[in-house]
Amino acid sequence: MTTSTVRDKLWLWGHESGSHDDGANIPGSSRIPPAEAAYYLNIPNLIMVRYRDYDAPGIVLLPQPPYDQYALALSPLKQLVWSFVNEAGVTDDQEVDRVIDLAGKFPNITGAMMDDFFLENPTDGNIGVHTLDQLSAIKQRLTLPDRRLDLWVVVYAHNFDMPVADHLAACDVVSFWTWKAKHLADLEANFARAEQITPNNRKVLGCYLWDYGDKKPMPLDLMQAQCRIGLDWLKQGRIDGMIFLASCICDHRLDTVEWTKQWIADVGDEPLAP
């Protein structure tokens, strides 16, 4: 039996170059694409999420289909998960078809992501982008001739104030996020709540490299703390991985990015219990 290492369980959250140049108060302009960011941090797995181009009129998500050339650049990675519910919960009727078609061409695609799935202002009693019946149908469609794609979903600590349990139970992998850095003080308590609500899901800890909630740098001590906690949970089997967000800020020479790069170099080859 092959023993997994810490690095095997690490993921990078990928966006098009420059996606976070506006709106998050990040200084400077980024030009690093997802594949180069993964190489820079030495992370073998990536989640590619389409992101809105705020310079374009209307709602334009990047990358635009077809995605084959983007996926080709990411094909050397061990695992690739592609979004069909995108930034701000934007989706359309063809998104699932596009991901299934792409996965048929690129065997390293192992899952489909629903970003920003839960609605800030629910209507008609539905709290998510898709209903439970729609999730069931989507999950069936993610079965390919040679493999089944995992259904991933984003959930924030504050989403647990809504009745999210049934929607999360319909998914395979729950990625758990703390939106504001100041609330990382409650990370362990909030994650314990997540474990109670999602007992049968694989869980992955989301780690922001920038404090997007308050639009300022992530304090380095909090970055270090969430990595320390995540490593402990990985070794205990409480989580199945850690995600670092986002690729499009990895060339800003942020303290958190540079520290995380060295942390991965230091702990990445440590074995995990089978």
Residue, then its C-alpha position, 0 to 999 in steps of 0.5 A: m500500500t502506497t503511503s500518502t504524504v502531506r503534499d498529496k493532500l494539498w490543493l491550490w485554489g485556482h483563478e485566472s491571472g489578475s482575478h483579484d487585482d480589484g476589489a480585495n485591496i491587494p496591492g499591485s497587479s498579478r500575472i501568474p497563471p494557475a499552473e505556474a502558481a501550483y509549480y511555485l508552491n509545489i502543490p500537486n492538486l488544483i481546483m479551477v474556479r471560473y471568476r467574473d471579469y469585472d472589467a467586462p460589461g455584464i456577467v463574463l466569467l473567465p476562463q471562457p469555454p472551451y476550456d481544453q487549452y486551460a486544462l491542458a496546461l494543468s494536466p501534469l497535476k495529480q488532481l484537478v477539480w473544475s467548477f460548474v457553480n462559479e464565483a458568486g454562485v454564477t452558473d448556467d444550464q451548460e456548465v455541468d455538461r462542459v465539466i463532464d466533457l472536459a473530464g472525458k478528455f483529461p483523466n486527472i479531473t477527479g471532481a466538480m466544484m460548487d463555489d459560493f453555493f449557499l445563497e446569502n438571501p434565500t428565496d422560495g425556501n431554497i437555500g442553495v444554487h441548486t435544489l436537493d433534487q437537482l443535486s441528486a440528478i447532477k451527482q448521477r451525471l458525474t458518473l463517467p465510463d471510467r470513473r465517478l467525479d466527486l461533487w465538491v461544495v464550499v461552505y462557510a462557518h456562517n452558513f451553518d446558521m441555515p439548514v444546510a445539512d441535507h444539501l451537504a449530505a448530497c455532496d462528496v467533499v465539503s470544503f470548509w472556510t472562515w471568511k474573515a481572519k478575525h474569526l479564525a479564533d473560533l476555527e476549532a469550535n466551528f469545525a467541530r460543528a461542521e463535523q457534527i453536521t457532515p459526519n459522512n463527508r470528506k472534509v477539506l480545510g480552506c486556508y485564505l492567503w489574504d483576509y478577503g473578508d476584511k480586505k487586508p493582509m492575512p496576519l502571519d500568525l493566523m496563517q501559521a496557526q491555521c496551517r498548524i491546526g490543519l496539519d494536526w487534523l490531517k494526521q488525525g484523519r479529521i480532514d482529507g486535505m487543505i486548500f490554499l486560496a488563491s493562485c492569482i495572488c502568488d506573485h505578490r511576494l506576500d508574507t503569507v505566500e512566502w511562509t506557506k511555500q516554505w512550510i510546504a517544503d518543510v512538511g510536504d514529504e511527511p507521511l500520513a497514516p494509511 
